[in-house]
Amino acid sequence: MPQPNMQQMMKQVQKMQADMAKAQEELKSETVQATVGGGAVTVEVTGELVFRSITIAPEAVDPDDPEMLSDLVLAAVNQGLQAAQELAAQKMSAAAGPLAGLGGAGGLGIPGL
């Protein structure tokens, strides 16, 4: 079994680290939106899972049914978080390159990883 080229392996690891740092930096400025209730509630979330805004349409505010608005906000927040997590996972997976998916360490020429 051939021995892994340690110098090549270190270069790949350093590139991956740089790519991941760049992806994390990009996530700070990238946002996703989630809208529920036919536009009643919209949230905007960064790739770092920071909420930038929550917008509630005036017609969504019914004083006789505050639970409905609460449910819409909760649904929008959860969808926004999920979308932001998916964005982050895509960015980080792309940055990991051949190491993506844990079994990818074999891309470094290390048997059994």
A tleap script that builds the chain and sets N, CA, C and O, in Angstrom:
source leaprc.protein.ff14SB
mol = sequence {
  NMET PRO GLN PRO ASN MET GLN GLN MET MET
  LYS GLN VAL GLN LYS MET GLN ALA ASP MET
  ALA LYS ALA GLN GLU GLU LEU LYS SER GLU
  THR VAL GLN ALA THR VAL GLY GLY GLY ALA
  VAL THR VAL GLU VAL THR GLY GLU LEU VAL
  PHE ARG SER ILE THR ILE ALA PRO GLU ALA
  VAL ASP PRO ASP ASP PRO GLU MET LEU SER
  ASP LEU VAL LEU ALA ALA VAL ASN GLN GLY
  LEU GLN ALA ALA GLN GLU LEU ALA ALA GLN
  LYS MET SER ALA ALA ALA GLY PRO LEU ALA
  GLY LEU GLY GLY ALA GLY GLY LEU GLY ILE
  PRO GLY CLEU
}
set mol.1.N position { 0.845 -1.169 0.000 }
set mol.1.CA position { 0.000 0.000 0.000 }
set mol.1.C position { 0.898 1.242 0.000 }
set mol.1.O position { 1.793 1.344 0.838 }
set mol.2.N position { 0.676 2.196 -0.930 }
set mol.2.CA position { 1.541 3.372 -1.003 }
set mol.2.C position { 1.348 4.289 0.207 }
set mol.2.O position { 0.250 4.406 0.751 }
set mol.3.N position { 2.423 4.923 0.604 }
set mol.3.CA position { 2.376 5.864 1.721 }
set mol.3.C position { 1.833 7.209 1.226 }
set mol.3.O position { 2.131 7.621 0.104 }
set mol.4.N position { 1.044 7.890 2.049 }
set mol.4.CA position { 0.513 9.185 1.633 }
set mol.4.C position { 1.640 10.215 1.545 }
set mol.4.O position { 2.598 10.174 2.318 }
set mol.5.N position { 1.511 11.122 0.604 }
set mol.5.CA position { 2.456 12.216 0.445 }
set mol.5.C position { 2.102 13.276 1.488 }
set mol.5.O position { 1.128 14.010 1.321 }
set mol.6.N position { 2.889 13.358 2.561 }
set mol.6.CA position { 2.579 14.253 3.681 }
set mol.6.C position { 2.569 15.720 3.265 }
set mol.6.O position { 1.748 16.498 3.751 }
set mol.7.N position { 3.471 16.100 2.375 }
set mol.7.CA position { 3.526 17.494 1.944 }
set mol.7.C position { 2.247 17.848 1.172 }
set mol.7.O position { 1.668 18.915 1.376 }
set mol.8.N position { 1.820 16.960 0.299 }
set mol.8.CA position { 0.603 17.191 -0.459 }
set mol.8.C position { -0.605 17.221 0.481 }
set mol.8.O position { -1.506 18.045 0.328 }
set mol.9.N position { -0.605 16.315 1.446 }
set mol.9.CA position { -1.693 16.261 2.403 }
set mol.9.C position { -1.782 17.572 3.183 }
set mol.9.O position { -2.881 18.094 3.373 }
set mol.10.N position { -0.664 18.110 3.634 }
set mol.10.CA position { -0.658 19.362 4.397 }
set mol.10.C position { -1.152 20.524 3.542 }
set mol.10.O position { -1.867 21.396 4.037 }
set mol.11.N position { -0.780 20.544 2.268 }
set mol.11.CA position { -1.256 21.603 1.370 }
set mol.11.C position { -2.766 21.530 1.222 }
set mol.11.O position { -3.440 22.560 1.214 }
set mol.12.N position { -3.305 20.318 1.104 }
set mol.12.CA position { -4.747 20.153 0.968 }
set mol.12.C position { -5.470 20.600 2.240 }
set mol.12.O position { -6.520 21.238 2.170 }
set mol.13.N position { -4.911 20.266 3.383 }
set mol.13.CA position { -5.527 20.652 4.649 }
set mol.13.C position { -5.494 22.172 4.808 }
set mol.13.O position { -6.480 22.766 5.245 }
set mol.14.N position { -4.388 22.800 4.465 }
set mol.14.CA position { -4.284 24.255 4.568 }
set mol.14.C position { -5.263 24.947 3.625 }
set mol.14.O position { -5.886 25.944 3.991 }
set mol.15.N position { -5.396 24.416 2.414 }
set mol.15.CA position { -6.350 24.994 1.458 }
set mol.15.C position { -7.769 24.851 1.989 }
set mol.15.O position { -8.571 25.781 1.901 }
set mol.16.N position { -8.073 23.676 2.544 }
set mol.16.CA position { -9.401 23.457 3.093 }
set mol.16.C position { -9.679 24.439 4.236 }
set mol.16.O position { -10.774 24.994 4.319 }
set mol.17.N position { -8.711 24.654 5.102 }
set mol.17.CA position { -8.882 25.585 6.216 }
set mol.17.C position { -9.137 26.995 5.702 }
set mol.17.O position { -10.000 27.700 6.226 }
set mol.18.N position { -8.395 27.410 4.684 }
set mol.18.CA position { -8.585 28.738 4.107 }
set mol.18.C position { -9.956 28.848 3.448 }
set mol.18.O position { -10.635 29.866 3.582 }
set mol.19.N position { -10.360 27.796 2.734 }
set mol.19.CA position { -11.670 27.803 2.082 }
set mol.19.C position { -12.798 27.847 3.110 }
set mol.19.O position { -13.804 28.523 2.897 }
set mol.20.N position { -12.639 27.139 4.210 }
set mol.20.CA position { -13.672 27.132 5.247 }
set mol.20.C position { -13.752 28.495 5.941 }
set mol.20.O position { -14.848 28.962 6.250 }
set mol.21.N position { -12.619 29.129 6.187 }
set mol.21.CA position { -12.616 30.458 6.789 }
set mol.21.C position { -13.306 31.455 5.858 }
set mol.21.O position { -14.064 32.316 6.306 }
set mol.22.N position { -13.039 31.330 4.573 }
set mol.22.CA position { -13.682 32.214 3.593 }
set mol.22.C position { -15.184 31.972 3.574 }
set mol.22.O position { -15.961 32.926 3.530 }
set mol.23.N position { -15.601 30.718 3.607 }
set mol.23.CA position { -17.027 30.379 3.603 }
set mol.23.C position { -17.707 30.943 4.851 }
set mol.23.O position { -18.817 31.468 4.760 }
set mol.24.N position { -17.061 30.843 6.010 }
set mol.24.CA position { -17.635 31.384 7.239 }
set mol.24.C position { -17.782 32.896 7.146 }
set mol.24.O position { -18.771 33.453 7.623 }
set mol.25.N position { -16.821 33.555 6.545 }
set mol.25.CA position { -16.886 35.010 6.378 }
set mol.25.C position { -18.034 35.383 5.435 }
set mol.25.O position { -18.761 36.344 5.684 }
set mol.26.N position { -18.191 34.623 4.361 }
set mol.26.CA position { -19.269 34.887 3.405 }
set mol.26.C position { -20.639 34.695 4.050 }
set mol.26.O position { -21.585 35.412 3.726 }
set mol.27.N position { -20.747 33.736 4.956 }
set mol.27.CA position { -22.027 33.469 5.609 }
set mol.27.C position { -22.515 34.659 6.429 }
set mol.27.O position { -23.715 34.797 6.668 }
set mol.28.N position { -21.596 35.516 6.859 }
set mol.28.CA position { -21.992 36.688 7.633 }
set mol.28.C position { -22.864 37.629 6.818 }
set mol.28.O position { -23.766 38.267 7.362 }
set mol.29.N position { -22.604 37.721 5.520 }
set mol.29.CA position { -23.337 38.677 4.695 }
set mol.29.C position { -24.443 38.046 3.857 }
set mol.29.O position { -25.276 38.763 3.304 }
set mol.30.N position { -24.468 36.725 3.753 }
set mol.30.CA position { -25.510 36.078 2.969 }
set mol.30.C position { -26.752 35.884 3.824 }
set mol.30.O position { -26.665 35.580 5.014 }
set mol.31.N position { -27.913 36.066 3.196 }
set mol.31.CA position { -29.164 35.924 3.926 }
set mol.31.C position { -30.127 35.015 3.169 }
set mol.31.O position { -30.020 34.824 1.957 }
set mol.32.N position { -31.053 34.473 3.916 }
set mol.32.CA position { -32.154 33.698 3.357 }
set mol.32.C position { -33.443 34.284 3.919 }
set mol.32.O position { -33.450 34.909 4.979 }
set mol.33.N position { -34.531 34.070 3.189 }
set mol.33.CA position { -35.837 34.530 3.657 }
set mol.33.C position { -36.784 33.347 3.745 }
set mol.33.O position { -36.671 32.380 2.992 }
set mol.34.N position { -37.703 33.441 4.663 }
set mol.34.CA position { -38.781 32.464 4.775 }
set mol.34.C position { -40.073 33.246 4.935 }
set mol.34.O position { -40.166 34.165 5.747 }
set mol.35.N position { -41.062 32.864 4.147 }
set mol.35.CA position { -42.363 33.531 4.187 }
set mol.35.C position { -43.441 32.487 4.408 }
set mol.35.O position { -43.436 31.430 3.777 }
set mol.36.N position { -44.368 32.788 5.311 }
set mol.36.CA position { -45.472 31.872 5.599 }
set mol.36.C position { -46.789 32.632 5.537 }
set mol.36.O position { -46.824 33.862 5.525 }
set mol.37.N position { -47.868 31.860 5.499 }
set mol.37.CA position { -49.193 32.461 5.517 }
set mol.37.C position { -49.479 33.330 4.313 }
set mol.37.O position { -50.170 34.342 4.422 }
set mol.38.N position { -48.949 32.940 3.156 }
set mol.38.CA position { -49.204 33.716 1.947 }
set mol.38.C position { -48.646 35.125 2.015 }
set mol.38.O position { -49.208 36.054 1.435 }
set mol.39.N position { -47.524 35.283 2.735 }
set mol.39.CA position { -46.883 36.593 2.848 }
set mol.39.C position { -47.237 37.314 4.141 }
set mol.39.O position { -46.854 38.469 4.330 }
set mol.40.N position { -47.957 36.651 5.026 }
set mol.40.CA position { -48.349 37.279 6.291 }
set mol.40.C position { -47.142 37.583 7.171 }
set mol.40.O position { -47.087 38.628 7.819 }
set mol.41.N position { -46.178 36.665 7.191 }
set mol.41.CA position { -44.974 36.851 8.009 }
set mol.41.C position { -43.759 36.442 7.184 }
set mol.41.O position { -43.735 35.372 6.576 }
set mol.42.N position { -42.755 37.310 7.175 }
set mol.42.CA position { -41.503 37.032 6.478 }
set mol.42.C position { -40.351 37.296 7.440 }
set mol.42.O position { -40.327 38.310 8.138 }
set mol.43.N position { -39.393 36.363 7.466 }
set mol.43.CA position { -38.189 36.566 8.270 }
set mol.43.C position { -36.976 36.524 7.348 }
set mol.43.O position { -36.981 35.854 6.315 }
set mol.44.N position { -35.942 37.250 7.743 }
set mol.44.CA position { -34.675 37.244 7.027 }
set mol.44.C position { -33.593 36.848 8.025 }
set mol.44.O position { -33.475 37.440 9.098 }
set mol.45.N position { -32.794 35.826 7.653 }
set mol.45.CA position { -31.788 35.272 8.552 }
set mol.45.C position { -30.459 35.203 7.819 }
set mol.45.O position { -30.418 34.840 6.643 }
set mol.46.N position { -29.365 35.548 8.505 }
set mol.46.CA position { -28.042 35.430 7.904 }
set mol.46.C position { -27.572 33.980 7.960 }
set mol.46.O position { -28.147 33.149 8.662 }
set mol.47.N position { -26.526 33.701 7.214 }
set mol.47.CA position { -25.919 32.378 7.242 }
set mol.47.C position { -25.310 32.038 8.592 }
set mol.47.O position { -24.985 30.880 8.854 }
set mol.48.N position { -25.155 33.028 9.440 }
set mol.48.CA position { -24.650 32.805 10.801 }
set mol.48.C position { -25.787 32.621 11.812 }
set mol.48.O position { -25.562 32.616 13.022 }
set mol.49.N position { -27.011 32.471 11.293 }
set mol.49.CA position { -28.202 32.263 12.111 }
set mol.49.C position { -28.566 33.480 12.950 }
set mol.49.O position { -29.046 33.342 14.075 }
set mol.50.N position { -28.339 34.672 12.406 }
set mol.50.CA position { -28.728 35.915 13.053 }
set mol.50.C position { -29.936 36.466 12.297 }
set mol.50.O position { -29.884 36.617 11.077 }
set mol.51.N position { -31.014 36.767 13.005 }
set mol.51.CA position { -32.203 37.318 12.360 }
set mol.51.C position { -31.967 38.788 12.048 }
set mol.51.O position { -31.588 39.575 12.916 }
set mol.52.N position { -32.197 39.136 10.801 }
set mol.52.CA position { -32.057 40.535 10.384 }
set mol.52.C position { -33.390 41.257 10.472 }
set mol.52.O position { -33.440 42.437 10.817 }
set mol.53.N position { -34.480 40.544 10.156 }
set mol.53.CA position { -35.782 41.205 10.210 }
set mol.53.C position { -36.906 40.187 10.319 }
set mol.53.O position { -36.783 39.035 9.903 }
set mol.54.N position { -37.996 40.656 10.890 }
set mol.54.CA position { -39.260 39.939 10.896 }
set mol.54.C position { -40.304 40.960 10.451 }
set mol.54.O position { -40.479 42.004 11.080 }
set mol.55.N position { -40.993 40.641 9.357 }
set mol.55.CA position { -42.001 41.540 8.813 }
set mol.55.C position { -43.367 40.877 8.941 }
set mol.55.O position { -43.563 39.732 8.533 }
set mol.56.N position { -44.298 41.616 9.513 }
set mol.56.CA position { -45.659 41.113 9.689 }
set mol.56.C position { -46.593 42.018 8.898 }
set mol.56.O position { -46.631 43.229 9.113 }
set mol.57.N position { -47.347 41.419 7.982 }
set mol.57.CA position { -48.310 42.174 7.187 }
set mol.57.C position { -49.443 42.650 8.096 }
set mol.57.O position { -49.891 41.902 8.965 }
set mol.58.N position { -49.905 43.873 7.905 }
set mol.58.CA position { -50.969 44.405 8.768 }
set mol.58.C position { -52.207 43.507 8.828 }
set mol.58.O position { -52.832 43.382 9.881 }
set mol.59.N position { -52.561 42.887 7.710 }
set mol.59.CA position { -53.762 42.037 7.704 }
set mol.59.C position { -53.572 40.759 8.522 }
set mol.59.O position { -54.545 40.059 8.804 }
set mol.60.N position { -52.335 40.448 8.903 }
set mol.60.CA position { -52.073 39.259 9.718 }
set mol.60.C position { -52.368 39.514 11.194 }
set mol.60.O position { -52.425 38.574 11.987 }
set mol.61.N position { -52.554 40.763 11.560 }
set mol.61.CA position { -52.793 41.115 12.956 }
set mol.61.C position { -54.300 41.122 13.209 }
set mol.61.O position { -55.011 42.045 12.812 }
set mol.62.N position { -54.760 40.082 13.872 }
set mol.62.CA position { -56.181 39.953 14.230 }
set mol.62.C position { -56.266 39.930 15.746 }
set mol.62.O position { -55.861 38.954 16.377 }
set mol.63.N position { -56.797 41.011 16.340 }
set mol.63.CA position { -56.860 41.063 17.801 }
set mol.63.C position { -57.683 39.927 18.412 }
set mol.63.O position { -57.514 39.594 19.585 }
set mol.64.N position { -58.572 39.337 17.615 }
set mol.64.CA position { -59.394 38.249 18.125 }
set mol.64.C position { -58.715 36.889 18.008 }
set mol.64.O position { -59.227 35.893 18.518 }
set mol.65.N position { -57.555 36.843 17.333 }
set mol.65.CA position { -56.865 35.555 17.144 }
set mol.65.C position { -55.347 35.734 17.223 }
set mol.65.O position { -54.644 35.498 16.241 }
set mol.66.N position { -54.838 36.149 18.387 }
set mol.66.CA position { -53.393 36.354 18.510 }
set mol.66.C position { -52.596 35.057 18.357 }
set mol.66.O position { -51.426 35.083 17.976 }
set mol.67.N position { -53.237 33.923 18.656 }
set mol.67.CA position { -52.540 32.638 18.536 }
set mol.67.C position { -52.147 32.363 17.089 }
set mol.67.O position { -51.091 31.783 16.837 }
set mol.68.N position { -52.987 32.772 16.130 }
set mol.68.CA position { -52.680 32.546 14.721 }
set mol.68.C position { -51.411 33.304 14.335 }
set mol.68.O position { -50.546 32.754 13.653 }
set mol.69.N position { -51.294 34.550 14.764 }
set mol.69.CA position { -50.098 35.328 14.453 }
set mol.69.C position { -48.877 34.705 15.115 }
set mol.69.O position { -47.807 34.637 14.510 }
set mol.70.N position { -49.030 34.257 16.340 }
set mol.70.CA position { -47.934 33.591 17.038 }
set mol.70.C position { -47.478 32.355 16.273 }
set mol.70.O position { -46.280 32.124 16.109 }
set mol.71.N position { -48.445 31.558 15.804 }
set mol.71.CA position { -48.114 30.354 15.032 }
set mol.71.C position { -47.396 30.703 13.731 }
set mol.71.O position { -46.453 30.017 13.339 }
set mol.72.N position { -47.837 31.765 13.062 }
set mol.72.CA position { -47.200 32.179 11.805 }
set mol.72.C position { -45.760 32.638 12.035 }
set mol.72.O position { -44.858 32.288 11.275 }
set mol.73.N position { -45.556 33.428 13.095 }
set mol.73.CA position { -44.200 33.891 13.407 }
set mol.73.C position { -43.305 32.704 13.741 }
set mol.73.O position { -42.169 32.635 13.272 }
set mol.74.N position { -43.797 31.787 14.533 }
set mol.74.CA position { -43.021 30.609 14.905 }
set mol.74.C position { -42.666 29.780 13.662 }
set mol.74.O position { -41.529 29.332 13.518 }
set mol.75.N position { -43.629 29.579 12.777 }
set mol.75.CA position { -43.374 28.818 11.550 }
set mol.75.C position { -42.334 29.519 10.674 }
set mol.75.O position { -41.444 28.869 10.125 }
set mol.76.N position { -42.445 30.834 10.544 }
set mol.76.CA position { -41.487 31.583 9.718 }
set mol.76.C position { -40.083 31.518 10.316 }
set mol.76.O position { -39.103 31.348 9.591 }
set mol.77.N position { -39.988 31.651 11.630 }
set mol.77.CA position { -38.680 31.589 12.303 }
set mol.77.C position { -38.051 30.212 12.091 }
set mol.77.O position { -36.871 30.108 11.757 }
set mol.78.N position { -38.831 29.173 12.286 }
set mol.78.CA position { -38.291 27.822 12.102 }
set mol.78.C position { -37.863 27.569 10.666 }
set mol.78.O position { -36.811 26.972 10.435 }
set mol.79.N position { -38.657 28.012 9.695 }
set mol.79.CA position { -38.277 27.844 8.288 }
set mol.79.C position { -37.032 28.659 7.956 }
set mol.79.O position { -36.166 28.203 7.209 }
set mol.80.N position { -36.944 29.870 8.514 }
set mol.80.CA position { -35.761 30.707 8.285 }
set mol.80.C position { -34.500 30.072 8.841 }
set mol.80.O position { -33.458 30.077 8.186 }
set mol.81.N position { -34.590 29.528 10.039 }
set mol.81.CA position { -33.437 28.846 10.637 }
set mol.81.C position { -33.020 27.638 9.807 }
set mol.81.O position { -31.831 27.417 9.576 }
set mol.82.N position { -33.993 26.865 9.363 }
set mol.82.CA position { -33.685 25.693 8.556 }
set mol.82.C position { -33.000 26.091 7.251 }
set mol.82.O position { -32.022 25.463 6.845 }
set mol.83.N position { -33.506 27.124 6.600 }
set mol.83.CA position { -32.912 27.579 5.340 }
set mol.83.C position { -31.487 28.101 5.558 }
set mol.83.O position { -30.606 27.856 4.734 }
set mol.84.N position { -31.260 28.815 6.660 }
set mol.84.CA position { -29.923 29.332 6.957 }
set mol.84.C position { -28.959 28.195 7.278 }
set mol.84.O position { -27.793 28.240 6.885 }
set mol.85.N position { -29.438 27.180 7.988 }
set mol.85.CA position { -28.590 26.027 8.299 }
set mol.85.C position { -28.230 25.269 7.021 }
set mol.85.O position { -27.099 24.806 6.874 }
set mol.86.N position { -29.167 25.142 6.116 }
set mol.86.CA position { -28.889 24.469 4.842 }
set mol.86.C position { -27.872 25.259 4.024 }
set mol.86.O position { -26.978 24.676 3.411 }
set mol.87.N position { -28.006 26.590 4.014 }
set mol.87.CA position { -27.039 27.437 3.316 }
set mol.87.C position { -25.646 27.237 3.906 }
set mol.87.O position { -24.675 27.068 3.168 }
set mol.88.N position { -25.547 27.256 5.230 }
set mol.88.CA position { -24.253 27.082 5.896 }
set mol.88.C position { -23.672 25.705 5.599 }
set mol.88.O position { -22.471 25.575 5.364 }
set mol.89.N position { -24.511 24.687 5.608 }
set mol.89.CA position { -24.026 23.324 5.335 }
set mol.89.C position { -23.502 23.217 3.905 }
set mol.89.O position { -22.478 22.576 3.669 }
set mol.90.N position { -24.188 23.834 2.958 }
set mol.90.CA position { -23.728 23.811 1.565 }
set mol.90.C position { -22.382 24.513 1.424 }
set mol.90.O position { -21.468 24.001 0.778 }
set mol.91.N position { -22.272 25.692 2.037 }
set mol.91.CA position { -21.020 26.463 1.948 }
set mol.91.C position { -19.857 25.693 2.571 }
set mol.91.O position { -18.776 25.612 1.988 }
set mol.92.N position { -20.083 25.132 3.754 }
set mol.92.CA position { -18.998 24.454 4.446 }
set mol.92.C position { -18.636 23.147 3.747 }
set mol.92.O position { -17.465 22.771 3.701 }
set mol.93.N position { -19.631 22.459 3.206 }
set mol.93.CA position { -19.366 21.227 2.467 }
set mol.93.C position { -18.531 21.517 1.232 }
set mol.93.O position { -17.593 20.784 0.917 }
set mol.94.N position { -18.881 22.593 0.535 }
set mol.94.CA position { -18.114 22.976 -0.650 }
set mol.94.C position { -16.681 23.349 -0.263 }
set mol.94.O position { -15.739 23.037 -0.991 }
set mol.95.N position { -16.519 24.012 0.876 }
set mol.95.CA position { -15.187 24.414 1.322 }
set mol.95.C position { -14.353 23.215 1.746 }
set mol.95.O position { -13.130 23.223 1.600 }
set mol.96.N position { -15.013 22.179 2.273 }
set mol.96.CA position { -14.281 20.997 2.735 }
set mol.96.C position { -13.733 20.187 1.562 }
set mol.96.O position { -12.800 19.399 1.719 }
set mol.97.N position { -14.321 20.393 0.392 }
set mol.97.CA position { -13.818 19.715 -0.805 }
set mol.97.C position { -13.746 18.221 -0.641 }
set mol.97.O position { -14.754 17.587 -0.327 }
set mol.98.N position { -12.577 17.637 -0.846 }
set mol.98.CA position { -12.464 16.177 -0.796 }
set mol.98.C position { -12.694 15.596 0.598 }
set mol.98.O position { -12.847 14.382 0.740 }
set mol.99.N position { -12.719 16.439 1.622 }
set mol.99.CA position { -12.942 15.927 2.972 }
set mol.99.C position { -14.419 15.922 3.343 }
set mol.99.O position { -14.788 15.425 4.408 }
set mol.100.N position { -15.264 16.466 2.479 }
set mol.100.CA position { -16.692 16.548 2.784 }
set mol.100.C position { -17.259 15.157 3.049 }
set mol.100.O position { -16.942 14.197 2.347 }
set mol.101.N position { -18.077 15.071 4.047 }
set mol.101.CA position { -18.746 13.818 4.348 }
set mol.101.C position { -17.947 12.836 5.162 }
set mol.101.O position { -18.270 11.648 5.146 }
set mol.102.N position { -16.950 13.248 5.855 }
set mol.102.CA position { -16.134 12.443 6.766 }
set mol.102.C position { -15.414 11.297 6.082 }
set mol.102.O position { -14.235 11.075 6.355 }
set mol.103.N position { -16.075 10.567 5.211 }
set mol.103.CA position { -15.406 9.490 4.496 }
set mol.103.C position { -14.469 10.040 3.445 }
set mol.103.O position { -13.688 9.293 2.855 }
set mol.104.N position { -14.537 11.341 3.204 }
set mol.104.CA position { -13.724 11.944 2.166 }
set mol.104.C position { -12.273 12.147 2.547 }
set mol.104.O position { -11.496 12.615 1.715 }
set mol.105.N position { -11.874 11.823 3.745 }
set mol.105.CA position { -10.480 11.994 4.127 }
set mol.105.C position { -9.583 11.119 3.281 }
set mol.105.O position { -8.378 11.353 3.191 }
set mol.106.N position { -10.170 10.115 2.663 }
set mol.106.CA position { -9.402 9.281 1.762 }
set mol.106.C position { -8.867 10.069 0.572 }
set mol.106.O position { -7.931 9.633 -0.098 }
set mol.107.N position { -9.462 11.229 0.312 }
set mol.107.CA position { -8.983 12.103 -0.751 }
set mol.107.C position { -7.580 12.612 -0.470 }
set mol.107.O position { -6.899 13.108 -1.367 }
set mol.108.N position { -7.155 12.488 0.771 }
set mol.108.CA position { -5.807 12.896 1.134 }
set mol.108.C position { -4.819 11.750 0.963 }
set mol.108.O position { -3.619 11.929 1.174 }
set mol.109.N position { -5.301 10.599 0.590 }
set mol.109.CA position { -4.420 9.473 0.405 }
set mol.109.C position { -4.149 8.722 1.702 }
set mol.109.O position { -3.174 7.977 1.800 }
set mol.110.N position { -5.008 8.915 2.696 }
set mol.110.CA position { -4.841 8.226 3.974 }
set mol.110.C position { -5.761 7.013 3.963 }
set mol.110.O position { -6.980 7.173 4.007 }
set mol.111.N position { -5.224 5.833 3.906 }
set mol.111.CA position { -6.066 4.646 3.869 }
set mol.111.C position { -6.915 4.510 5.127 }
set mol.111.O position { -6.464 4.797 6.236 }
set mol.112.N position { -8.158 4.066 4.929 }
set mol.112.CA position { -9.033 3.797 6.060 }
set mol.112.C position { -9.730 5.008 6.630 }
set mol.112.O position { -10.509 4.882 7.575 }
set mol.113.N position { -9.471 6.180 6.078 }
set mol.113.CA position { -10.174 7.376 6.580 }
set mol.113.C position { -11.160 7.856 5.571 }
set mol.113.O position { -11.849 8.849 5.806 }
savepdb mol mol.pdb
quit
